[in-house]
Amino acid sequence: MSDNRHMGRHARRWALAATVLLAVAAGCGSGSDKAGGQSGQKPLVLTLESEDDASLTGAPEFAAAVERVSGGSVRIRFVYAGRGTEADFEKGVVDDVRAGKAQLGIGDARVWDTIGVTSFQALLAPFLVDSLALERRVLESPVATRMLEGLEQAGLVGIALLPGPLRSPFGITHLLLGPDDFEGATIGTRPSDLARRVLKALGASQKVYVPGSMAGLDGMESNSKSIDYNGWEGALTANVVLWPKPYTIFMNRHAFDTLTSEQQEILLDAGRKTIASELDDVARDTSESLAAACASGALTLVTASAADRAGLRRAVEPVYDVLESDPETREQIADITEMRSGEPAAASEVPRCRRAGGNAKTGRASLEGRWSLTFTHKDLIAVSAAETGGAAVRSSIPKDLPATITAIVEFANGRYRGMVGGKVVAHGRYTVSGDVVSIVYDPPVPAGLIAGHVYRQRWNVYRDTLTFSRFHDSDADFVLLTNPLTRID
């Protein structure tokens, strides 16, 4: 999931991570020796495995805090799981830390209830923590400490609970405002039993998606950072916060027990000291990515009515009944509710972008219809070479293609089809924003395409001739860039 259009925080975090790693490389040991900070002694280096890209989490800030608090006597070395294409990569990190493949791990707090840990349920309860200010108050309170203690039942030690962005309903096929909009919809989330139960209460079904994919989804729980990062198009319900996305840093129990009490406290203190700086980064990310997504025309912000929001809250009352049947969770929900009193209502700080539907129909009439496209194998290789800076992507182009291919491309009411010889070879959904069309292909897909991925390209129609061109550095369907298309109806 990389995109060099969104390198602000990504670059800052990689610089921070690089600083930590360079310090480690400058002369340190590894493993679990109990070196202190005395001159001449090697620092203790602990491995931390991330879910995919540590620079997208609070891991670099935590690593920097560990080195700062310890005076350089304890340092963090990152280990990358490389599971970014797996639907349940968070659980893989947990398994690795349990097995001792890494001493520490970082992952989304929502994964814990899928493996029997329910101590974070109050923090993730629907529509409860609806501002970054409230999230900070919770994470800096004794409630967070009690939540981390729940990891003991998984055989792990909770080190830190770090802030993450607020997640809202993101409509792909239609707006997600009130309970009626969720009825029968398929909503994408990361692994979470609580999210599954919330969506079921709203009449929707959960689909755990592979990061970056929108295949088969009517909507997602998301935020402006993810939307901008992936180039998704849709409508974010800005005044409805489903839940936050906090991160947990956890440690192998045996590895923790081999540390001195001083080293153990260094890790815990570094976790506490990371919260404020990480929250600042989350707020900055949200603001920057919101501006970028709005400016690109990919994102529409919509607001739910008071009746819609009240209806959502009523719909999940059965979920709260189950949550509050646990005495500890009930007490934590009460604590968070008390912290929430006095906080400004989330709706009073709703960001603005553009009116709903502002980009839904723009230019669609002239694009819609059936178009004929003729191209050759050489055309496809030439386009791939031009678009990748001279390196033709021959490996993804079938070698048995006919010398000349004529395809029929159809755009109709948000559905896209590509046909060759009367057979549909590619199909999916599309949205139009000005002179940019975004296509998301449904499986199965032809070689070289990825189901659920967003392909964006500029388009222009002149006298029944349709041409496509690359939109900045977004991924595009190379076939559509080969030659002009001719309208056939």
C-alpha positions in Angstrom: 0.0 0.0 0.0 2.4 2.7 -1.1 1.6 5.9 -2.9 4.2 8.7 -3.1 1.4 11.3 -3.2 1.0 10.8 0.5 4.5 11.1 1.9 4.1 13.7 4.7 3.9 11.7 7.8 5.2 8.6 6.0 8.4 10.4 5.3 8.6 11.9 8.8 8.1 8.5 10.4 10.7 6.7 8.1 13.2 9.4 9.1 12.4 8.7 12.7 12.7 5.0 12.2 15.9 5.4 10.3 17.4 7.4 13.1 16.6 4.6 15.6 18.0 1.9 13.2 21.1 3.8 12.5 21.7 4.2 16.2 21.3 0.5 16.6 23.7 -0.2 13.7 26.3 2.2 15.2 27.4 -0.4 17.8 24.9 -2.4 19.8 24.2 -6.0 20.7 21.0 -7.9 20.4 19.0 -10.5 22.4 18.1 -10.2 26.0 21.3 -9.4 27.9 20.6 -7.0 30.8 23.0 -4.3 29.9 22.3 -1.0 31.6 23.3 2.5 30.5 26.9 2.5 31.8 29.6 3.7 29.5 31.2 0.9 27.5 28.3 -1.5 27.8 26.3 -2.5 24.8 22.7 -1.3 24.7 19.9 -3.8 24.9 18.2 -4.2 21.6 14.6 -5.5 21.5 12.9 -6.6 18.3 9.4 -5.2 17.5 7.3 -6.8 14.8 4.8 -4.6 13.0 1.7 -5.6 11.1 3.1 -4.4 7.8 4.6 -0.9 7.7 5.7 0.4 11.1 5.9 3.9 9.8 2.1 4.0 9.5 1.7 3.3 13.3 3.1 4.8 16.5 6.0 2.3 16.5 8.8 4.8 15.4 7.6 7.3 18.1 7.7 4.6 20.7 11.1 3.4 19.6 12.4 7.0 19.8 10.9 7.4 23.3 12.5 4.1 24.5 15.9 5.4 23.4 15.3 8.8 24.9 14.0 7.5 28.3 16.7 4.9 28.6 19.5 7.3 27.6 20.4 4.9 24.8 20.7 1.8 27.0 17.6 0.2 25.4 16.8 0.4 21.7 14.2 -1.0 19.3 14.9 -2.9 16.1 11.9 -3.3 13.7 11.0 -6.6 12.2 8.5 -6.5 9.3 5.9 -9.2 9.2 5.3 -8.7 5.4 1.7 -9.8 5.8 0.0 -6.7 4.3 -1.8 -8.8 1.7 -3.3 -11.1 4.3 -6.8 -10.4 5.7 -5.8 -11.4 9.3 -2.2 -10.1 9.4 -2.7 -8.7 12.9 -3.2 -12.2 14.4 0.0 -13.3 12.7 1.9 -10.7 14.6 0.4 -11.8 17.8 1.3 -15.5 17.1 4.9 -14.5 16.2 5.4 -12.6 19.5 3.8 -15.4 21.5 6.2 -17.9 19.8 9.2 -15.6 20.6 10.0 -14.8 16.9 10.0 -11.2 18.0 10.1 -9.8 21.5 7.5 -7.0 21.0 4.7 -6.5 18.5 2.3 -3.7 17.5 -1.2 -4.1 16.2 -4.7 -2.8 16.0 -6.6 -3.2 19.4 -9.6 -4.6 17.6 -8.0 -7.9 16.9 -7.9 -9.0 20.5 -11.5 -10.1 20.9 -11.0 -12.5 18.0 -8.5 -14.4 20.2 -10.4 -14.3 23.4 -9.2 -11.0 25.0 -12.1 -8.6 25.7 -10.5 -6.0 27.9 -10.5 -3.3 25.1 -14.3 -3.6 24.4 -15.2 -0.3 26.2 -12.7 1.7 24.2 -14.1 0.2 21.0 -17.8 0.4 21.9 -19.9 1.9 19.1 -20.4 5.7 19.1 -18.8 6.1 22.5 -15.3 7.5 21.9 -16.0 10.1 19.2 -13.2 12.6 19.5 -9.4 12.6 19.6 -9.6 14.6 22.8 -11.7 11.9 24.5 -9.5 9.2 23.1 -6.5 10.9 24.7 -8.3 11.2 28.1 -9.0 7.5 28.0 -5.5 6.4 27.0 -3.9 8.6 29.7 -6.3 7.3 32.4 -6.1 4.2 34.7 -8.7 2.7 32.3 -6.0 2.1 29.7 -3.8 0.4 32.2 -6.6 -2.0 33.2 -7.2 -2.7 29.5 -3.5 -3.6 28.9 -3.6 -5.9 31.9 -6.1 -8.0 30.0 -3.4 -9.2 27.7 -2.1 -11.4 30.5 -4.8 -14.0 29.6 -3.2 -14.3 26.1 0.2 -14.9 27.7 1.5 -11.5 26.8 2.4 -8.3 28.6 0.7 -5.1 27.6 3.3 -2.3 27.1 1.4 0.6 25.6 -2.0 1.7 24.3 -1.4 4.3 21.6 -4.0 6.6 19.8 -5.2 6.0 16.3 -7.6 7.8 13.9 -11.4 7.9 14.4 -13.3 5.6 12.0 -16.6 6.6 10.3 -19.0 5.0 7.9 -17.6 5.3 4.3 -20.2 4.7 1.6 -19.1 3.1 -1.7 -22.3 2.1 -3.5 -24.5 4.4 -1.5 -24.5 6.8 1.5 -24.3 5.4 5.0 -26.3 7.8 7.1 -28.8 6.0 9.2 -29.9 2.4 10.1 -31.9 2.0 6.9 -28.7 2.5 4.8 -26.9 -0.3 6.6 -29.7 -2.8 6.1 -28.5 -5.6 3.8 -25.2 -3.9 3.1 -21.8 -5.5 3.1 -19.4 -3.5 5.2 -15.7 -3.9 5.2 -13.8 -3.9 8.5 -10.6 -5.3 9.9 -10.9 -8.5 12.1 -13.1 -7.8 15.1 -15.9 -9.7 16.7 -17.3 -6.6 18.2 -17.5 -4.9 14.8 -19.3 -8.0 13.4 -21.9 -7.7 16.2 -22.4 -4.0 15.7 -22.9 -4.4 12.0 -25.3 -7.3 12.6 -27.3 -5.1 14.9 -27.5 -2.5 12.1 -28.7 -5.1 9.7 -25.4 -5.3 7.8 -22.9 -8.0 7.3 -19.2 -7.8 8.0 -16.5 -8.6 5.4 -12.9 -8.7 6.6 -11.1 -7.2 3.7 -7.5 -7.4 2.5 -5.9 -3.9 3.0 -6.4 -1.7 -0.1 -9.3 -3.8 -1.5 -12.9 -2.7 -2.0 -14.1 -5.8 -3.8 -17.7 -6.8 -2.9 -18.2 -3.9 -0.5 -21.1 -1.5 -0.2 -19.1 0.5 2.4 -16.3 0.4 5.0 -15.4 1.8 8.3 -12.6 4.1 7.5 -11.1 7.6 7.9 -9.6 10.3 5.6 -6.1 9.0 5.9 -6.9 5.5 4.6 -9.2 7.0 1.9 -6.5 9.4 0.6 -3.7 6.8 1.0 -5.6 4.2 -1.2 -7.2 6.7 -3.6 -10.7 5.4 -2.8 -13.8 7.3 -4.0 -16.9 7.5 -1.9 -18.8 9.4 0.8 -17.6 9.6 4.4 -20.3 10.3 7.1 -18.3 13.0 8.9 -20.4 13.4 12.0 -20.7 9.7 12.9 -17.8 8.1 14.6 -18.1 4.3 14.9 -15.1 3.8 17.1 -11.4 4.8 17.3 -8.5 2.7 16.0 -6.0 2.5 18.8 -2.8 0.4 18.6 -1.4 -1.9 21.2 2.2 -2.6 21.9 2.7 -6.0 23.6 5.6 -8.2 24.6 6.4 -11.9 24.9 6.0 -12.8 28.6 9.4 -14.6 28.9 11.2 -11.8 27.1 9.7 -9.3 29.5 10.6 -11.3 32.6 14.3 -11.5 31.5 14.5 -7.7 31.7 15.6 -5.8 34.8 12.8 -3.9 36.7 14.5 -0.7 35.4 14.3 -1.9 31.8 10.7 -3.0 32.2 9.8 0.5 33.6 11.6 2.1 30.7 9.3 0.4 28.2 6.2 1.2 30.1 7.2 4.9 30.6 8.1 5.2 26.9 4.6 4.0 26.0 3.0 6.6 28.2 5.2 9.3 26.8 4.3 8.4 23.2 0.6 9.1 23.6 0.7 12.9 23.2 3.1 13.1 20.3 1.3 10.3 18.5 -2.0 12.0 18.9 -0.6 15.2 17.4 0.5 13.1 14.4 -2.9 11.5 14.1 -4.6 15.0 14.2 -2.2 16.3 11.6 -2.6 13.3 9.3 -6.4 13.6 9.5 -6.3 17.3 8.5 -3.8 16.9 5.7 -5.3 13.8 4.2 -8.8 15.3 4.4 -7.7 18.3 2.5 -5.9 16.1 -0.1 -8.8 13.8 -0.6 -11.3 16.7 -0.9 -9.0 18.5 -3.4 -8.7 15.4 -5.6 -12.5 15.1 -5.9 -12.3 11.5 -4.6 -14.0 12.2 -1.3 -17.4 13.6 -0.5 -18.3 14.5 3.1 -21.9 14.0 4.2 -23.6 14.5 7.5 -26.2 12.3 9.2 -29.3 14.0 10.7 -29.9 14.0 14.4 -32.6 11.4 13.8 -30.2 9.2 11.8 -27.6 9.3 14.6 -30.2 8.6 17.3 -31.4 5.6 15.2 -27.9 4.2 14.9 -27.5 4.5 18.7 -30.8 2.8 19.4 -30.0 0.0 16.9 -26.8 -1.0 18.9 -28.4 -1.0 22.3 -28.5 -4.9 22.3 -24.7 -4.8 21.8 -24.3 -2.6 24.9 -26.5 -5.0 26.8 -24.0 -7.8 26.1 -21.0 -5.6 26.7 -22.3 -4.4 30.1 -23.0 -7.9 31.2 -19.3 -8.1 32.0 -18.7 -6.1 35.2 -15.3 -4.8 34.2 -16.5 -3.6 30.8 -19.5 -2.0 32.3 -17.4 -0.1 34.8 -15.0 1.1 32.0 -17.9 2.2 29.8 -19.2 4.2 32.8 -15.8 5.8 33.3 -15.5 6.7 29.7 -19.0 8.1 29.7 -18.1 10.3 32.6 -14.9 11.5 30.8 -17.1 12.3 27.8 -19.2 14.7 29.8 -18.0 18.2 29.1 -16.4 17.2 25.8 -17.7 19.2 22.8 -20.1 17.2 20.7 -18.4 15.6 17.8 -21.0 17.1 15.4 -20.0 20.7 16.4 -16.5 20.1 14.8 -17.7 18.3 11.7 -15.2 19.0 8.8 -16.6 20.2 5.5 -15.7 19.3 2.0 -18.4 19.4 -0.7 -22.0 18.6 -1.1 -23.0 14.9 -1.4 -23.4 14.0 -5.0 -21.2 16.9 -6.1 -18.9 14.5 -8.1 -21.3 11.6 -8.7 -22.7 12.7 -12.0 -20.2 15.1 -13.4 -19.4 14.2 -17.0 -21.1 10.8 -16.7 -23.5 11.3 -19.5 -20.9 11.8 -22.2 -18.8 8.8 -20.9 -21.7 6.4 -20.6 -22.3 4.0 -23.5 -20.5 1.3 -25.4 -17.1 1.9 -27.0 -14.9 -0.1 -29.3 -11.2 -0.4 -28.6 -8.7 -2.0 -30.9 -5.1 -2.6 -29.7 -2.1 -5.0 -30.3 0.2 -6.8 -28.1 2.9 -4.3 -29.0 0.6 -1.4 -28.1 0.2 -2.9 -24.6 3.9 -3.4 -24.1 4.6 0.1 -25.3 2.1 1.7 -22.9 3.3 -0.3 -20.0 6.9 0.7 -20.8 5.9 4.4 -21.1 3.9 4.4 -17.8 6.6 2.6 -15.8 9.5 4.7 -16.9 10.8 2.4 -19.7 10.4 -1.0 -18.0 7.7 -2.8 -19.8 5.6 -5.0 -17.5 5.8 -8.1 -19.8 5.4 -10.5 -17.0 1.8 -9.5 -16.4 0.9 -9.4 -20.1 -0.3 -12.8 -21.5 2.1 -14.1 -24.2 -0.7 -15.8 -26.1 -2.7 -12.7 -26.9 -3.9 -12.4 -30.6 -1.9 -10.0 -32.7 -4.8 -7.6 -32.8 -7.6 -7.4 -30.2 -10.9 -5.6 -30.5 -12.7 -5.1 -27.2 -16.1 -3.6 -26.3 -16.0 -1.3 -23.3 -19.3 -0.4 -21.6 -20.0 2.3 -19.0 -23.6 2.2 -17.7 -25.1 3.5 -14.4 -21.9 3.0 -12.4 -21.2 -0.5 -13.8 -18.3 -1.3 -16.1 -17.8 -4.2 -18.5 -15.0 -5.1 -20.9 -15.9 -7.7 -23.5 -13.8 -9.6 -26.1 -15.6 -11.8 -28.7 -18.9 -11.4 -26.9 -17.4 -12.7 -23.6 -17.1 -10.5 -20.5 -13.4 -10.5 -19.5 -13.5 -7.7 -16.9 -16.3 -6.1 -14.9 -16.7 -3.9 -11.9 -17.9 -0.5 -10.7 -16.9 3.0 -11.7 -17.3 6.6 -10.4 -16.7 9.8 -12.2 -15.2 13.0 -10.7 -14.8 15.7 -13.4 -12.4 14.3 -15.9 -11.3 11.4 -13.8 -12.9 8.0 -13.8 -12.1 5.4 -11.1 -12.7 1.8 -11.8 -12.8 -1.0 -9.2 -12.8 -4.5 -10.8 -14.7 -7.4 -9.3 -13.1 -10.9 -9.4 -12.2 -12.7 -11.5 -9.9 -10.3 -13.3 -7.6 -10.5 -16.3 -3.8 -10.9 -15.8 -2.2 -7.7 -14.6 -5.2 -6.4 -12.7 -6.1 -6.7 -9.0 -9.6 -7.2 -7.9 -10.8 -4.5 -5.5 -8.0 -2.1 -6.4 -8.8 1.4 -7.6 -7.6 2.3 -11.1 -7.9 6.0 -11.9 -7.4 7.6 -15.3 -8.4 10.9 -17.0 -10.9 10.7 -19.8 -12.0 13.0 -22.6 -14.8 12.6 -25.2 -14.6 14.5 -28.5 -16.9 13.8 -31.5 -17.6 10.2 -30.3 -14.0 9.5 -29.6 -13.0 8.6 -26.1 -9.4 8.8 -24.9 -7.8 7.9 -21.5 -4.6 9.2 -20.0 -2.7 8.7 -16.7 -4.0 10.6 -13.7 -0.9 11.8 -11.8 0.8 8.7 -10.4 -2.4 6.7 -9.7 -2.6 3.2 -11.0 -4.3 2.9 -14.3 -5.7 0.1 -16.5 -3.0 0.1 -19.2 -5.4 -1.4 -21.8 -7.5 1.7 -21.7 -4.4 3.8 -22.4 -3.4 2.0 -25.6 -5.6 3.7 -28.2 -8.6 6.0 -28.6 -12.0 4.3 -28.3 -14.9 4.9 -30.8 -18.5 5.1 -29.6 -20.8 2.4 -31.0 -24.0 3.3 -29.2 
